[in-house]
Amino acid sequence: MKPLTNILKSLKKFQLYGPEDRNIAAIRFDSRTIVTHNDDSTDLYVAQRGTQTDGHRFIGQVIDNGCSVVVCEELPEEIDKKVTYIQVPDSMAALGHIASAFYDNPSKKLKLVGITGTNGKTTTVTLLHRLFNLMGHKAGLLSTIVNKIGDEEVPATHTTPDAVELNSLLARMVDAGCEYAFMEVSSHAICQHRIDGLRFTGGIFSNITHDHLDFHKTFANYIAAKKSFFDHLPSSAFALTNIDDKNGLVMTQNSKAKVNTYSLRSLATFKGQILDNNFEGLQMRINNYEVFFKLCGKFNAYNLLAIYGTAVLLGMPSDEVLRHMSMLDSASGRFQIVRRNDGCVAVVDYAHTPDALENVLTTIVDVTDHKKEVITIVGCGGDRDRTKRPEMAEIACKYSDKVILTSDNPRTEDPNVILEEMMTGVPENKKKMVTVIENRHEAIKTGNMLLKDQGVLLIAGKGHETYQEINHVKHHFDDMEEITNCFNH
């Protein structure tokens, strides 16, 4: 329970109508979750304008259900004198600040580091979490795959949880004795103000390529969303950016944070060089140190630089950081390797954007020195950015000897329509190398049968996911499980 007066201090602009002496039991933004309390406390309801519905429509309903504090952008026509109304310019933005205040501003009690970018977010935060735990520092994790409070797993439902859940998780991390928290910051979360009210100790930029244009509409909007994360970092924070990405320095242009850089190609705060790259791992020189890592691929070299830079900027000794980094394995569904008895290899990877797919395929081609056959199985998700579908097929054809186009998560779309759109990206002279098998199980089975002579099979798009979503129903499906079963029979 929290006095309303304490919560109001978190808001910069508001108009108060009604009594201030209220005790808040919970923060709600879903009208269906309002609870009537037997004591003198009440739920606080935040009416948000969403893409599907407007929470202002349900103000009367939540009051009838026992809620006596309402945050809104527009006051209802009929004012209930028993209710306290807090009028704000933007309810979504207000929710983040209100949730932070309700949970005693947990982000101020942790060293919270956020990473944004198109690719590499999950690997970076997951390995940072593992690294700090290895070094004896209790840490929290907020990722696409799973949220963790120390070693306790909390299932993840979004790339970034809503503002209330987010602050609740951070508060639990504080209570559990965590010193650090590492968090994926998606462009959706930034635009929807889910991270408003949080104080970050540091921010990392990985890279940016075309993605989520179904949501952002234009690439410029997508860049602006990512950039606003760095625009709002405090002067006490650090910003760590990949300057090999052409937008790397754009991200930090207006940031008050202390800017640091990492690069494989240019002079930077954290400079890396790949000495050897194979399926066993990467031999790298980072600044003045030479280290072997269990992760392979150029894209992972960038992830490792980001991890190293972050740990050093958080005050960890360089040699200790690198020693523990050399023990780290890949994150679930990120370039996970399965070996067949005859020397053939399967790689399971979450690559679901053109850039990520190209990164994984160029890594495979480089590691095999263009001497092994590469078979790629790939699909595209339904109800998502359609512009990348032909691009994904074109990239698969460019770097592979055979391509199997298959279903990913079709969601509410007809998977065959998605596959037809992917086929438009297949060059005329490469159509003979492409097979379309809508059933993903059969596609993986076929890929396994075609694999020979120590070739490599890439299964792209789903990575860590253990389901296929078809017409709002999630069916169990695990790429790692499927290919492991194929290899063992």
ZAMARGU-4260 file (C-alpha; in steps of 0.2 Angstrom, whole numbers, plus 5000, padded with zeros to 4 digits):
<rodrens>
0) 5000/5000/5000 | 5006/5017/4995 | 4999/5035/5000 | 4993/5044/4984 | 5003/5059/4989
5) 5019/5050/4987 | 5014/5044/4970 | 5009/5062/4964 | 5027/5068/4968 | 5032/5057/4953
10) 5022/5067/4940 | 5028/5083/4933 | 5011/5089/4925 | 4994/5085/4932 | 4978/5092/4938
15) 4970/5085/4954 | 4951/5084/4956 | 4945/5076/4972 | 4953/5071/4989 | 4972/5067/4990
20) 4972/5057/5006 | 4970/5040/4997 | 4980/5024/5000 | 4984/5014/4984 | 4984/4995/4985
25) 4988/4992/4966 | 4991/5000/4950 | 4980/4995/4936 | 4978/4999/4917 | 4966/4985/4912
30) 4949/4989/4918 | 4945/4970/4920 | 4958/4968/4934 | 4951/4981/4946 | 4948/4974/4964
35) 4938/4980/4978 | 4947/4981/4994 | 4939/4979/5012 | 4951/4991/5020 | 4953/5010/5016
40) 4964/5007/5001 | 4959/5007/4983 | 4966/5002/4966 | 4972/5016/4955 | 4966/5015/4937
45) 4976/5023/4922 | 4965/5025/4907 | 4976/5023/4892 | 4972/5026/4873 | 4978/5010/4864
50) 4978/5005/4846 | 4963/4993/4849 | 4953/5002/4862 | 4952/5018/4873 | 4953/5015/4892
55) 4944/5031/4895 | 4928/5021/4890 | 4929/5010/4905 | 4931/5024/4918 | 4913/5022/4924
60) 4915/5003/4925 | 4930/5003/4936 | 4922/5016/4948 | 4907/5004/4949 | 4919/4990/4953
65) 4926/4999/4968 | 4940/5010/4961 | 4941/5028/4968 | 4957/5035/4960 | 4958/5037/4941
70) 4972/5044/4930 | 4966/5050/4913 | 4970/5062/4899 | 4951/5068/4898 | 4939/5069/4912
75) 4923/5060/4910 | 4907/5070/4907 | 4900/5065/4924 | 4911/5068/4939 | 4909/5057/4954
80) 4913/5067/4969 | 4918/5051/4979 | 4932/5048/4966 | 4949/5057/4964 | 4953/5061/4946
85) 4971/5065/4941 | 4972/5073/4923 | 4988/5071/4914 | 4994/5075/4897 | 4999/5057/4892
90) 4993/5042/4902 | 5005/5030/4895 | 5020/5041/4900 | 5012/5044/4917 | 5010/5025/4920
95) 5029/5022/4920 | 5032/5036/4933 | 5017/5030/4944 | 5023/5012/4944 | 5041/5017/4948
100) 5034/5028/4963 | 5022/5014/4969 | 5037/5001/4970 | 5049/5014/4978 | 5059/5018/4962
105) 5068/5001/4962 | 5079/5006/4946 | 5087/5019/4958 | 5093/5005/4969 | 5101/4994/4955
110) 5114/4997/4942 | 5102/4995/4928 | 5109/4993/4910 | 5098/4993/4895 | 5102/4988/4877
115) 5093/4993/4861 | 5096/4989/4843 | 5089/4977/4830 | 5100/4962/4833 | 5111/4955/4848
120) 5100/4962/4862 | 5096/4945/4869 | 5113/4937/4868 | 5121/4953/4876 | 5110/4954/4891
125) 5109/4935/4894 | 5128/4934/4894 | 5130/4950/4904 | 5119/4942/4917 | 5129/4925/4917
130) 5145/4935/4918 | 5141/4945/4933 | 5134/4930/4942 | 5150/4920/4938 | 5160/4935/4945
135) 5150/4934/4961 | 5138/4948/4959 | 5119/4945/4960 | 5110/4951/4945 | 5093/4952/4937
140) 5089/4949/4919 | 5074/4956/4908 | 5075/4947/4891 | 5064/4940/4877 | 5068/4922/4882
145) 5066/4924/4901 | 5066/4936/4916 | 5078/4931/4930 | 5079/4937/4948 | 5096/4930/4952
150) 5094/4912/4947 | 5075/4912/4949 | 5066/4911/4932 | 5051/4922/4928 | 5043/4918/4911
155) 5044/4932/4898 | 5028/4937/4889 | 5035/4953/4879 | 5052/4959/4874 | 5050/4972/4888
160) 5036/4970/4901 | 5023/4983/4904 | 5028/4997/4916 | 5019/4989/4931 | 5026/4972/4929
165) 5043/4979/4925 | 5044/4989/4941 | 5037/4974/4951 | 5051/4963/4944 | 5064/4977/4947
170) 5058/4978/4965 | 5059/4959/4968 | 5077/4960/4961 | 5081/4973/4975 | 5072/4963/4988
175) 5082/4948/4983 | 5099/4957/4985 | 5103/4960/4966 | 5116/4973/4963 | 5114/4974/4944
180) 5100/4972/4931 | 5102/4969/4912 | 5088/4973/4901 | 5082/4972/4883 | 5074/4989/4878
185) 5063/4986/4862 | 5058/5000/4851 | 5040/4996/4855 | 5043/4998/4874 | 5051/5015/4871
190) 5037/5021/4860 | 5024/5014/4872 | 5033/5023/4887 | 5035/5006/4896 | 5053/5012/4902
195) 5047/5030/4908 | 5052/5033/4926 | 5067/5021/4926 | 5084/5027/4929 | 5097/5018/4919
200) 5116/5017/4924 | 5120/5013/4906 | 5114/5011/4888 | 5121/5000/4874 | 5117/5002/4856
205) 5120/4986/4845 | 5115/4990/4827 | 5100/4995/4817 | 5092/4987/4802 | 5075/4987/4794
210) 5062/4978/4806 | 5046/4982/4815 | 5040/4993/4800 | 5023/4986/4803 | 5023/4996/4819
215) 5034/5011/4816 | 5029/5013/4797 | 5045/5021/4792 | 5064/5017/4795 | 5066/5035/4801
220) 5053/5033/4815 | 5062/5016/4820 | 5078/5025/4822 | 5070/5040/4831 | 5063/5027/4844
225) 5079/5019/4847 | 5088/5036/4848 | 5076/5043/4861 | 5082/5030/4874 | 5099/5038/4873
230) 5092/5056/4873 | 5084/5052/4890 | 5099/5044/4899 | 5105/5055/4913 | 5122/5063/4914
235) 5128/5050/4927 | 5125/5036/4915 | 5136/5029/4901 | 5131/5026/4883 | 5141/5012/4874
240) 5138/5012/4855 | 5144/5002/4840 | 5152/5014/4829 | 5154/5001/4815 | 5135/5004/4812
245) 5132/5019/4802 | 5119/5025/4815 | 5130/5021/4830 | 5135/5039/4833 | 5118/5046/4828
250) 5111/5037/4843 | 5122/5047/4855 | 5122/5064/4847 | 5110/5072/4860 | 5114/5061/4875
255) 5119/5068/4891 | 5127/5052/4895 | 5146/5049/4894 | 5148/5041/4877 | 5160/5026/4874
260) 5162/5016/4858 | 5166/4999/4852 | 5172/4993/4835 | 5180/4979/4825 | 5186/4992/4811
265) 5190/5009/4819 | 5199/5016/4834 | 5187/5015/4849 | 5186/5014/4868 | 5184/4995/4866
270) 5193/4989/4850 | 5192/4971/4844 | 5200/4961/4831 | 5195/4943/4825 | 5211/4932/4824
275) 5202/4915/4821 | 5184/4911/4818 | 5177/4893/4818 | 5163/4882/4825 | 5173/4880/4841
280) 5173/4898/4844 | 5182/4915/4842 | 5200/4920/4845 | 5200/4938/4847 | 5211/4953/4853
285) 5202/4965/4863 | 5212/4981/4867 | 5228/4973/4873 | 5222/4956/4878 | 5221/4940/4867
290) 5206/4928/4872 | 5197/4913/4865 | 5178/4913/4867 | 5166/4899/4864 | 5155/4909/4853
295) 5158/4910/4835 | 5154/4923/4821 | 5158/4941/4817 | 5141/4946/4825 | 5146/4938/4841
300) 5162/4947/4841 | 5152/4963/4842 | 5141/4956/4856 | 5157/4951/4865 | 5164/4969/4864
305) 5148/4976/4870 | 5148/4964/4885 | 5166/4968/4889 | 5164/4986/4887 | 5149/4986/4899
310) 5157/4976/4912 | 5173/4988/4912 | 5162/5003/4912 | 5153/4996/4928 | 5170/4995/4936
315) 5175/4977/4934 | 5193/4973/4931 | 5198/4970/4913 | 5207/4954/4916 | 5194/4946/4927
320) 5180/4951/4915 | 5189/4942/4900 | 5194/4927/4911 | 5175/4924/4915 | 5169/4929/4898
325) 5180/4914/4890 | 5168/4902/4900 | 5152/4909/4892 | 5142/4898/4880 | 5129/4905/4868
330) 5112/4910/4873 | 5097/4898/4870 | 5093/4898/4851 | 5107/4910/4846 | 5119/4901/4835
335) 5116/4884/4844 | 5126/4870/4836 | 5120/4852/4835 | 5133/4839/4828 | 5128/4823/4818
340) 5139/4808/4819 | 5145/4809/4801 | 5152/4827/4804 | 5137/4837/4798 | 5132/4852/4808
345) 5115/4860/4811 | 5114/4878/4817 | 5098/4884/4826 | 5097/4903/4826 | 5083/4916/4830
350) 5088/4926/4815 | 5071/4933/4809 | 5077/4949/4800 | 5086/4951/4784 | 5102/4958/4793
355) 5102/4944/4806 | 5100/4930/4793 | 5114/4938/4783 | 5125/4939/4798 | 5122/4920/4802
360) 5124/4914/4784 | 5140/4924/4781 | 5147/4917/4797 | 5143/4899/4792 | 5151/4903/4775
365) 5167/4910/4782 | 5169/4896/4795 | 5167/4883/4782 | 5179/4893/4770 | 5166/4891/4756
370) 5170/4873/4755 | 5154/4865/4763 | 5137/4864/4756 | 5125/4875/4766 | 5106/4871/4767
375) 5095/4885/4774 | 5077/4882/4782 | 5068/4899/4784 | 5051/4906/4786 | 5043/4923/4790
380) 5031/4927/4804 | 5013/4932/4800 | 5005/4948/4806 | 5022/4957/4805 | 5032/4967/4793
385) 5028/4960/4776 | 5042/4970/4767 | 5056/4959/4774 | 5048/4942/4767 | 5056/4943/4749
390) 5072/4950/4757 | 5074/4935/4768 | 5072/4923/4754 | 5084/4932/4743 | 5097/4932/4757
395) 5095/4914/4760 | 5097/4910/4741 | 5113/4921/4740 | 5123/4912/4754 | 5115/4894/4752
400) 5117/4879/4741 | 5099/4874/4744 | 5085/4883/4753 | 5069/4876/4760 | 5055/4889/4763
405) 5043/4884/4777 | 5031/4891/4790 | 5037/4901/4805 | 5023/4908/4816 | 5009/4912/4804
410) 4998/4919/4818 | 4982/4924/4809 | 4989/4923/4791 | 4988/4909/4779 | 5006/4902/4779
415) 5005/4898/4760 | 5002/4917/4756 | 5017/4921/4767 | 5027/4908/4757 | 5021/4915/4741
420) 5027/4933/4746 | 5044/4925/4751 | 5045/4917/4734 | 5044/4934/4725 | 5062/4937/4732
425) 5070/4922/4724 | 5080/4926/4709 | 5075/4918/4693 | 5091/4909/4691 | 5090/4902/4709
430) 5072/4895/4709 | 5078/4877/4706 | 5088/4877/4722 | 5072/4882/4732 | 5059/4870/4739
435) 5043/4875/4748 | 5037/4864/4762 | 5024/4873/4773 | 5025/4860/4787 | 5040/4865/4798
440) 5042/4847/4805 | 5043/4840/4787 | 5055/4854/4782 | 5067/4850/4795 | 5066/4832/4792
445) 5069/4835/4773 | 5084/4846/4777 | 5092/4832/4788 | 5090/4820/4773 | 5098/4832/4761
450) 5112/4835/4773 | 5128/4826/4768 | 5147/4827/4766 | 5150/4837/4782 | 5138/4851/4776
455) 5129/4863/4787 | 5110/4865/4790 | 5104/4882/4796 | 5087/4882/4804 | 5082/4900/4806
460) 5069/4911/4813 | 5062/4903/4829 | 5078/4900/4839 | 5073/4898/4858 | 5054/4898/4854
465) 5046/4881/4859 | 5029/4884/4850 | 5021/4888/4833 | 5007/4901/4834 | 4993/4897/4822
470) 4977/4907/4823 | 4980/4913/4841 | 4984/4895/4847 | 5002/4890/4852 | 5007/4873/4847
475) 5022/4865/4855 | 5037/4866/4842 | 5055/4867/4846 | 5068/4868/4832 | 5082/4861/4843
480) 5071/4846/4848 | 5066/4843/4830 | 5084/4842/4823 | 5091/4833/4838 | 5078/4820/4836
485) 5082/4819/4817 | 5101/4817/4821 | 5098/4804/4833 | 5088/4792/4822
</rodrens>
